[in-house]
Amino acid sequence: MSPVGPIRVKLTEGQAHDGRSAADMYGSIGAGQTLLANRAYVSDALRDTLTACGAVANSRPMPTQRRFPAFDAVLYSRRNRAGRFFSKIKHFRAVPTRHDKRDDTFLASIQLDALRIWLRTYEPVA
């Protein structure tokens, strides 16, 4: 299995739409890379932006989209790694209850929890 790229975390307002807030995160995707995203993150306009950068988006098309781009279900199934990561993050008590009131301390606690998950993954068993 090939390595998965980095998972980036961005804080948005609670009422912000995912697709609109994701547009500024696409700058880190380069040529030859594939974005595995949920339907909310990939519209026709965002697909055009990725195509201009030389990247490809692989997500299930919305039923209301005008054009239906190529879709690889096997590649899309690897997206569950990100879902499992966020599920593990929510097991840390401070994250779902939002104990940290400031954005910078909340983001730091998420990053610390992500580091704990990563260290647990690569911890030697012997």
C-alpha positions, 0 to 999 in steps of 0.5 A, a space after each residue: 500500500 502506498 503512503 498517504 500524504 499528510 492530513 491537515 487540520 483547519 479550524 472553521 466556524 461551526 456554521 461554515 460550509 465545508 466546501 467553501 472553507 476548503 478552497 484555500 486548502 487546495 494550494 498545497 496540492 501539486 501536480 500528479 497528486 490525487 485528492 480523496 475528498 468527500 462530496 462536499 469538498 469537490 465542486 465543478 469549480 474546484 475540480 477545474 482549479 485542481 486540473 489547472 494545477 495538474 492534480 486530480 480529484 477523486 470523489 463521488 459526484 453529486 447527483 446535481 452536478 452537470 458533468 460526471 467526472 471519472 471515479 475510481 471506487 477502489 481508490 476512494 475507499 482508501 479515504 476511510 483512513 482520514 475518517 478513522 483518524 478523526 474518529 480516534 481524535 474524538 476519543 480524546 475528551 477535550 476535543 469533542 467537548 471543546 474544553 479549550 476556548 481559544 482557537 490556538 490552544 484548541 488546535 494545539 490540543 488536536 495536534 498533540 492528540 494526533 501525535 499521540 495517535 501517530 506514536 501509538 501506530 508506530 510503537 514497537 510491539 516486541 
